[in-house]
Every structure is written in C-alpha cells, then in structure tokens.
Amino acid sequence: MIRLRHRLLTRLLATSLLIVVMAVTATAWLATRTATQALQQAQGRTLSDERALYDTLTKYAATHPNWSGVDDLVTEQAAVLERRVTLTTPEQQVLADSAPGLALPGAQPVATIDPLRTDTGPPGEPGTFDARAVGPFRLTADEVTMSRKLTTDVMSCLRKISARGQLEQSPSGRWIVEIIADPSGEAPACTSVFSSQYLPTERRALKALRQDVAQCLGKARDAVEIVVAMNPTRMPPTFAVVDRTARPSSNDRLQSCLDRSRREQLRPWTAPAAQLYLTDPDTGRAATTFELSRDNVVRIVLVAGAVVLAAAALTVLVGRRLVRPLRVLAEGAARQQPVPVLSKDEIGAVALALNEAMQRRDTAEEQRRALVSDVAHELRSPLTNIRSWLEATQDGLAEPDTNLIELLHEETVVLEHILRDMSDLAAADAGRLRVRPVRLDLHEVVEFVVDAHRGGAEGAGVRLTDAVDDGVPVLADPVRLRQALGNLVSNGIRYTPAGGTVRVSGSRAGDRAVITVEDTGVGIAPEHLPHVFDRFWRADHSRARATGGSGLGLAIARQLLEAQAGTITVASSLGKGTTFTVTVPAA
C-alpha cells in the first residue's frame, strides 16, 4: 500500500498548487511593481512642476523687496498645477493663498523660498545666492548701454583672432561675453580688460560690501579687497575676498564674512523667507499616498482563492486520468507480464520500455542458461580426460610416463586458457577491464604479433605475412591490442588449410588506424556472420576443441578493442576466406 504522501497524485497536486501560488504571487508583485512605477512617474512629474513653481517664486522674491504683489502669481500657478498654493511666514502667517477660504494647511511645507539661501547648491551646504538677487548691483540704463559697448569691443577682438562668442545679459543688466570657440587660445587677452572694468554702480556696491566685510573681519578697509570675477564663461559673476594683511584670515572665515555681508547688503532688496505649501485644492490637505482599499483587498483574495480551487480541482481530475494507466503498469510489472500500450504519450513510452525490459530479461535469462551450459560443457571434456587418465594410472592400466604427463599438461593448459578467457570477459562485463592507452608504432605492434604466431603458422603449413605502412602512430594499450590481434591471427591460422595465407596489414585513415587480418580459409556462411562474436560460438559445432578453439577468442577481441575506443567488423565468403577489420584511434 503506497502512502498518501508518496502517491503521484499527491505530489502532482502539491506541485500544481505551488505553481499556482507562485503564479499568483508573481502576478501580484508585477501589478504592484507596475503601479509603483506609474506612481513614481507621476511623482516625477509632480516634482518637476514643483521645481518650476519654486523657481518662479524664488525669481519673484529675488526681484521684489516684499510679497505684497504675489497674489496674482500664486493664483496663476495654482491653476496650472491644479493644486492649492500657500505662502506663509516662518511664523505661519499667511502671505498669499490660492484658496483663502480654507483652513491653513497642517502639512509640512514642501520648500522654503529664500533667494539668499536657495537649496540648489551641493547637499549639506548652507545654501547659495540666487543669481537674480542683484540688489544694489543693478545697472542704470546708461550703464547697460556702456556695458553693451564694452562687449561689442570684445566681440570685435574675438573675430580678429578667429574666436567666436555670444552675448548674454546677466540679471544686473551687465552684458556678458560667453566664449564658444577659441582655436588660438588668445580669447582671455580680449576679455581681460572687460573683466576688470567695474561700472559706477558696481563700484559703489563693492565699496560698501568691502567695508562691511572688513568690519566683520575686524580689519581696516584698505586691508581687504573684494574681487568680482567677470569671467565671460561664468553666469553670474563670482565674488571673492583677498586679505592683504601680514596675518591673513583663514579661507573659511573670509568666505563666511563675505556671505554674511552679501546677505545683509541684498536683504533690503529681496523678499523675506517664506514657507511654500502645496495641498489639495478642495480639502486643503496634503496629497495622500496610494493605498489599496479594503474592497480591492477582498477582491484580490477572492480571485486568488478561486484560482487555487480551480487549479486543485483540475489537478485532481487530470491526476486521476494519469494514475489509472500507471496502476495498469504496476499490476503488469508485479505479474511479470507484458502490458498493453494504449497511448503514444509518456505513459505509453513507459509501457513500451517495460515490455522491452521484460523481453531483455527473458533473453538475458536464456543467455545465462546457455552460458552455464556452454561453460559446463567446455570444462567437462578436459576434466573428464584428466580424471580418466589419472584413474587409469591409479588402476595400473597406464604408465605415468612422459607422454601421459604431456597429455595431462595439455589438458591443464586448455582449462587455464578457458578460465583466463572467461576472467577477461567477466572483467569487461563488470567494467573492470583496465586499459592504459599510450602512443605506439603500429608497425612494431603488428610485427610483434606476427613473429609470435609465425611458429604456429609454419607448423600448420600456413603462410603468415604482414604489410603495415611506416610511421602510423596509434593510441592504444600495447598488451590489450596485441592480445586482440593475436586472437584474430590465431583464429585465421586455425581455419586456414595448409598452403593458405594469413595476411596482416595496417594503414591510416583520417584520425583512425585501420588493421585488417585476412585469411584464405574456409570462410563463414552469411547466416553465421551475426553470431561470430558470440561467446562459445562455433560455425561447425562438430569441430573438436583442437581445431575449433574455446569459442571465446573473437568475443574477447571485441571487448578488448571496444575498451580502448576501437571497433571490429567481419566480412567473409564461404570457401574463399574471412577478413576482420579493426580500427583504433590514431595518435
């Protein structure tokens, strides 16, 4: 009885439910992610709109001494943004409101509008001056005309040196030359005079700033110099302090006093700091973040539950249809009987494989019985001969002379040969047949085998020759390759009558070395060729072992060659001879 947790239906159901849960989770995550991205895009657009509003209000504050006339601008911007725009003092006193009838916003302000401390500088810095806050540096109309004339002279100078520039007007009214191209590198010579010339309004403002900075540093006014870099590539010009005393102040203190003095100088010309609020135009409340309503949560849970239930029901239905033929397979396997193949799907393939396995089992069982019978038969004859001669000697019917000892020795050698062959085959079947491929010269291997069997060939009246190409390297185990070729050569000599020939040849074909063992013997009938490499097989079962061998030589040769990536094939004509073709990897 299969336990519930081990049943295929249970595992299939658990797998399907897991897949469904993962699918629902992934879908929910995807939907949430999509909504989040949409919200981020919307927030990005909102931040862009808020930045434009911040810039507009900062420009107003930089160019006006107070907020008295900002109401129309606030109303206009609120209509563009479709939001309520409110400006208050740091003490929460309303300066301007696009929806004056609503209560004061309780949310945190989105920004502080202060042209003397803007938030456009690097993170962590106390704030920078807005370029449009020029205050006492704003030029008169005559000075603007004079500035334009100076820049015209600069442009003429640039044209003479093949440089290019463009004119821009700074917030103070001064015209600035911006260098676009300077192939000669001489543009600074054209702009140096222009950069160091201050107009009367600028000189008065710098004089007052210089006096204030010197007072902050606690030094005489002549000891401090304010430098305004009218660099044509900078907009607006930058301010710097130079301390000419014997013990100059630190750079941090110089910059701190310069910033303080500039704020004091510009404060009467700019609007005071104000808090900016952006809220809902109807409620006056801050915009809320996206939230999933209770109805949406319930709807998602119900849909997910319905999907899970539907998947479970479908899985049970499909699982039952899958389990039914599996039960038939299990019953057939338990009875050791073939099962019907009713479909062409995976279950049908399993049924077909099961039937083939049963057929192979039956074939293997028949081969095992035949092998045991053949082994018993092969061992029975030499053992019977040995026992008979020993009993005859024991009964005094035979003399233990040299001929008897030689006869018993030959029978013992036959037994040893059979057992050694069977040991090699058993090792090959178990995958323990060891081979050590090395680089060999094919001519030397064949010559060794031929020399080893030349005596036997001469005794049988058979001519043994070899013809191997020089310089054919092979990658093989020398002992196993000689053993396999020796089996083929001895087999050819055995089945070749006196006066015949056994020829061993070798050559290279691509990445393989080809060896052929050809004899002019009795040949093999076509119906017997498929069984040549079977164990204990002989074409003529009436042959004695003296002429037919043990029937294991060719089987061992094939195992030895296949173990070192080699192949062996046979071709034969009855009454004409047999040719065995061996291939091994070329080195």
Buried (B, 14 or more C-beta within 10 A) or exposed (E): EEEEEEEEBBEBBEEBBEEBBEEBEEBEEEEEEEEEEEEEEEEEEBEEBBEEBBBBBBBBBBBBEEBEEBBEBBBEBBEEBEBBBBBBEEEEEBBBBBBEEBEEBEBEBBBBBBBBBBBEEEEEEEBBBBBBBBBBBBBEEEBBEBBBEBBEEBBEBBEEBEBBBEBEBBBBBBBBBBBEEBEEEBBEEBBEEBBEEBBEBBEEBBEBBBBBBBBBBEBEEEBBBBEBEBBBEEBBBEBEBEBEEEEBBEEEBBBBBBBEBBBBBBBEBBBBBBBBBBBBBEBBBBEEEEEEEEEEEEEBEEEBEEBBEEBBEEBBEBBEEBBEBBEBBBEBBEEEEEBEBEEEEEBBEBBEEBBEEBEEEEEEEEEEEEBEEBBEEBBEBBBEBBEEBBEBBEEEEBEEEEEBEEBBEEBEEBBEBBBEBBEBBEBBEEEEBEBEBEEBBBBEBBBBBBEBBBEBBEEBEBBBEBEBEEEBBBBBBBEBBBBBBBBBBBBBBBBBEEEBBBBBBBBBEEEBBBBBBBBBBBBBEEEBBEEBBBBBBBBEEEBEBEEBBBBBBBBBBBBBBBBBBBEBBBBBEEEEBBBBBBBBBBB
